[in-house]
Amino acid sequence: MKTGHSVLQRPTALDAARRQSNEARKQDEETISGRFNFYLLPAFSLQAFSSAIEVLTLANEVIARNRYSWQVLSSDGQPVVSSCGITIGSAVGLPSERDRNLRSNHAPVAVVCGGRSLPRHDRRLDAWLRECRNRRARLIGIGGGTLVLARAGIAEGRRCAVHWEQFPLFLEKFPSVIATQAASERDGELYSCSGGDASFETFLDLVGRDHGAAVVNRICEKAVACRVRSVGDRQRLPPNSRVRFNHKGVLEVIDQMEAHIGDPKSIVELVAATGLTRRQIERIFKRELGRTPSCYYMELRLERAHLLLRSSSLPVTEIAMACGFVSASHFSKVYRNMYGCAPHQTRLSSREMVQDRS
C-alpha cells in the first residue's frame, strides 16, 4: 500500500509575479481610497469643510505618512464663496475630473460640501456622482450636499442624516430616502452628515475604519477635541435643555414626537414605551425644559411648519395638514401666537430675502 506524500512546491516566477501584481493592486486601491475630491457648493459651510480637511491632515501626521490627499472641485474650476464670505480657490473644474474618472476603473472619495442654503440643480454634478457610485467610490454628503446626493438618485432606500432646518423639505422631495435628524449616518459606502461639527466626526469615522481607534484618539488629542457623538446620534439637544441633558425616557418621547409631526399622538401613547408614567414625564419636562410635553410637542409642529413656509412652495393649507392641524384657521392662530405674524407673512418675507440675495 502506497503512502501519500505532500510535496512542497517552490514558488515559481509566475507565482512571484502574481503576488507582486496583487500587492500593487492593493496599494493602488488604498491610494484611491485615500484620495478625496471636495466639490464645494455655493455658500458651503467653511466650518464643515475645514473640519473634514483637518481630520485628514492630522491623520497623516499620526500615521507618519501621506495616506490621505485631497483636491477642491467646482463646477467651472473657479473659486467658491462660503456662507461666511471667505473664498476657497478651486484647483479643478468638474469636466476635467469627469474625464479623468472615465479613464480609470476606480474613483476617489467624492465629497459634496454644502451649507444651509438649498443647492440648485446641476445635471453634470448628478452625472459625476453616479459615475463615482458605479466605480464603487465612497460618497459623502455634508450639509446641503446630502440633498444633491438624494437628487442624483444615489440615496434611494438608504439612511441619510439631514440638517434639521432642511429636514421638512427633504421629506417632501425625497420620500424614498430614509431621512434622519442624526448628526451623521453611514449606510454602506454612503456617508452623510448634517454639517458643522458633525463633519469632523464623520471623517473620524472614515479614518477609524481605515486605521483603528488608536489613530482616532491621537487625532482627537492633537485637535483638542472630545469625540462625543457616534453615527446615528442626535444632531441637537431639545431647546432650552441643560448642557448635560440625557434623560433616556424624555429623549424617547421627543423622538416619537419628531416621528409623528403629521399624525400627532396623545401624550399617553408617547409615554407608553418609556416605562414612565405621564405624571413622571410631565414633571421631568417641566424641570428640564420649562414646559409641558403638550406645549413642547406643539412647538415642534409649529417649527416644522415654519421651515416649510420658508423653504417649500406648498400651500399654507397643505402645510397645516402636514404638521397635524385639522384646520387652517387653528393653525394660523397658534402660529401667530408663537411667531408674531401670520403664516403668509413668513412666506412673503422669506421670498423677499431670497430676492435681495440674488
TASULSUL-V509118 format. One record per backbone hydrogen bond with DSSP energy under -0.5 kcal/mol. CO is the residue of the C=O (numbers start at 1). NH is the residue of the N-H. E is the energy in kcal/mol with one decimal. If there is no record, write none. Layout:
co;nh;e
CO;NH;E
CO;NH;E
//
This chain:
co;nh;e
6;8;-0.6
7;9;-0.7
12;16;-2.2
13;17;-2.0
14;18;-2.4
15;19;-2.6
16;20;-2.4
17;21;-2.4
18;22;-2.7
19;23;-2.4
20;24;-2.1
21;25;-2.4
22;26;-2.6
23;27;-2.2
24;28;-2.3
25;29;-2.5
26;30;-2.2
27;31;-2.2
28;32;-2.5
29;33;-2.6
30;34;-1.0
32;35;-1.6
32;109;-0.6
34;69;-2.5
35;109;-2.6
36;38;-0.6
36;71;-1.9
37;39;-0.8
37;111;-3.1
38;40;-0.7
38;73;-3.0
39;41;-0.6
39;113;-2.8
41;44;-1.2
44;46;-0.7
44;83;-2.8
45;49;-2.2
46;50;-2.8
47;51;-2.0
48;52;-1.8
49;53;-2.1
50;54;-2.4
51;55;-1.7
52;56;-1.7
53;57;-2.5
54;58;-2.7
55;59;-2.2
56;60;-1.9
57;61;-1.5
58;62;-2.7
59;63;-2.5
60;64;-0.6
60;65;-1.3
65;67;-2.3
69;36;-1.8
71;38;-2.7
72;91;-0.9
72;92;-1.6
73;40;-2.1
74;94;-1.7
75;95;-0.5
80;88;-2.7
81;43;-2.3
82;85;-1.6
86;82;-2.7
87;89;-0.5
88;80;-2.5
92;74;-1.4
93;97;-1.6
94;98;-2.4
95;99;-2.0
96;100;-1.9
97;101;-2.4
98;102;-2.2
99;103;-0.7
100;103;-0.8
101;104;-2.0
109;37;-3.1
109;111;-0.6
110;140;-2.7
111;39;-3.4
111;113;-0.7
112;114;-0.7
112;142;-2.7
113;41;-2.5
114;45;-2.0
115;144;-1.1
122;126;-2.1
123;127;-2.4
124;128;-2.2
125;129;-2.2
126;130;-2.0
127;131;-2.1
128;132;-2.3
129;133;-2.4
130;134;-2.4
131;135;-1.1
132;137;-2.4
133;136;-2.1
135;107;-0.5
138;110;-2.5
139;191;-3.2
140;112;-2.8
141;193;-2.2
142;114;-2.5
142;145;-2.5
143;146;-1.8
144;147;-0.7
144;148;-1.1
145;149;-1.8
146;150;-2.1
147;151;-2.5
148;152;-1.7
149;154;-2.0
149;155;-0.6
150;153;-1.6
155;158;-2.3
158;178;-1.9
160;162;-0.5
160;180;-2.6
163;166;-1.2
163;167;-1.2
164;168;-0.5
166;170;-2.4
167;171;-2.4
168;172;-1.6
169;173;-2.4
170;174;-2.8
174;177;-1.6
176;157;-2.4
177;179;-1.6
178;160;-2.2
180;162;-2.7
181;235;-1.7
183;194;-2.3
184;232;-2.8
185;192;-2.1
187;190;-1.7
189;139;-2.5
189;191;-0.6
190;187;-2.9
191;141;-2.1
192;185;-2.7
193;143;-2.0
195;198;-1.7
196;199;-1.4
196;200;-0.5
197;200;-0.6
197;201;-1.6
198;202;-2.2
199;203;-2.2
200;204;-1.7
201;205;-2.0
202;206;-1.8
203;207;-2.4
204;208;-2.8
205;209;-1.9
206;210;-1.2
207;211;-2.9
208;212;-2.4
212;216;-1.4
213;217;-2.7
214;218;-1.9
215;219;-2.2
216;220;-2.3
217;221;-1.9
218;222;-2.3
219;223;-2.4
220;224;-0.5
220;225;-2.8
221;224;-0.9
225;227;-0.6
226;228;-1.0
230;233;-2.2
233;183;-3.3
238;241;-1.8
242;245;-1.9
246;248;-0.6
247;251;-2.3
248;252;-2.2
249;253;-1.9
250;254;-2.6
251;255;-2.5
252;256;-2.0
253;257;-2.3
254;258;-2.6
255;259;-1.6
256;260;-0.9
257;260;-0.9
258;261;-0.6
266;270;-2.1
267;271;-2.1
268;272;-1.3
271;274;-2.1
271;275;-0.6
271;276;-0.6
272;275;-0.5
277;281;-2.3
278;282;-2.6
279;283;-2.1
280;284;-2.3
281;285;-2.8
282;286;-2.2
283;287;-2.1
284;288;-3.2
285;289;-2.8
285;290;-0.9
285;291;-0.9
286;290;-0.7
292;296;-2.4
293;297;-2.6
294;298;-2.1
295;299;-2.0
296;300;-2.1
297;301;-2.0
298;302;-2.4
299;303;-2.4
300;304;-2.1
301;305;-2.0
302;306;-2.6
303;307;-2.3
304;308;-2.1
305;309;-2.5
306;310;-1.5
307;311;-1.9
308;312;-2.5
315;319;-2.1
316;320;-2.4
317;321;-1.9
318;322;-2.6
319;323;-1.2
320;325;-2.8
321;324;-1.8
327;331;-1.9
328;332;-2.7
329;333;-1.9
330;334;-2.3
331;335;-2.5
332;336;-2.2
333;337;-1.8
334;338;-1.4
335;339;-3.0
336;340;-2.0
342;345;-0.8
342;346;-1.4
343;347;-1.9
344;348;-2.1
345;349;-2.5
346;350;-2.0
347;351;-2.1
348;352;-2.0
349;353;-1.8
350;354;-1.8
351;355;-2.1
352;356;-2.1
353;357;-1.8
354;358;-1.7
//
